[in-house]
Amino acid sequence: VIWETPTYPDYHWTVRGDLNERFGEGFSQRVTETLLSIDDPALLQAFPREKFIPASNADYAPIEDTASAIGLLD
């Protein structure tokens, strides 16, 4: 191995900002909880993942830093 990329979020699920207004208060949180609780190996293999974890905007800083360092961002 010559080099390995640092860990980064690489498969994201996002939801529209108006889900709670459209489907009721707390709906987006229930979606998050449902996705994070998936533990069926056959279902996870379809992605392929062992599990899903929560991520925040700050988790993407290494990707942004790398893009800046190699001149992809102004």
SVG drawing of the C-alpha trace seen along z (x, -y; Angstrom):
<svg xmlns="http://www.w3.org/2000/svg" viewBox="-48 -31 52 42">
<polyline fill="none" stroke="black" stroke-width="0.4" points="0.0,0.0 1.5,-3.3 -1.3,-5.6 -4.8,-5.4 -7.4,-8.0 -8.6,-9.3 -12.0,-8.2 -14.8,-10.3 -18.6,-10.0 -19.2,-8.4 -22.8,-7.4 -25.3,-10.0 -29.0,-10.1 -30.6,-13.5 -34.1,-14.7 -36.0,-17.8 -36.1,-20.6 -39.9,-20.7 -40.6,-17.1 -41.8,-18.1 -44.1,-20.7 -45.4,-18.3 -45.7,-15.0 -45.8,-16.2 -43.4,-17.4 -40.6,-15.0 -40.9,-13.1 -37.3,-13.8 -36.0,-12.6 -38.1,-9.4 -36.6,-8.9 -33.1,-9.3 -33.8,-6.9 -35.2,-4.3 -32.2,-4.5 -29.7,-4.3 -31.5,-1.3 -31.3,0.9 -29.5,4.1 -30.7,6.6 -27.5,7.9 -29.3,8.7 -30.7,5.2 -27.4,3.5 -25.6,5.7 -27.7,4.0 -25.8,0.7 -23.2,2.4 -22.7,1.4 -22.4,3.0 -24.4,0.1 -25.3,-3.5 -23.9,-6.2 -25.0,-9.8 -22.9,-12.5 -22.7,-16.3 -21.4,-19.0 -18.2,-19.1 -17.5,-15.5 -16.9,-16.7 -14.1,-19.2 -11.3,-16.7 -12.9,-16.5 -13.1,-20.3 -9.6,-20.8 -8.2,-18.3 -10.1,-20.0 -8.7,-23.4 -5.2,-22.0 -5.2,-20.6 -6.9,-23.8 -10.4,-22.5 -11.9,-25.2 -11.3,-29.0"/>
</svg>
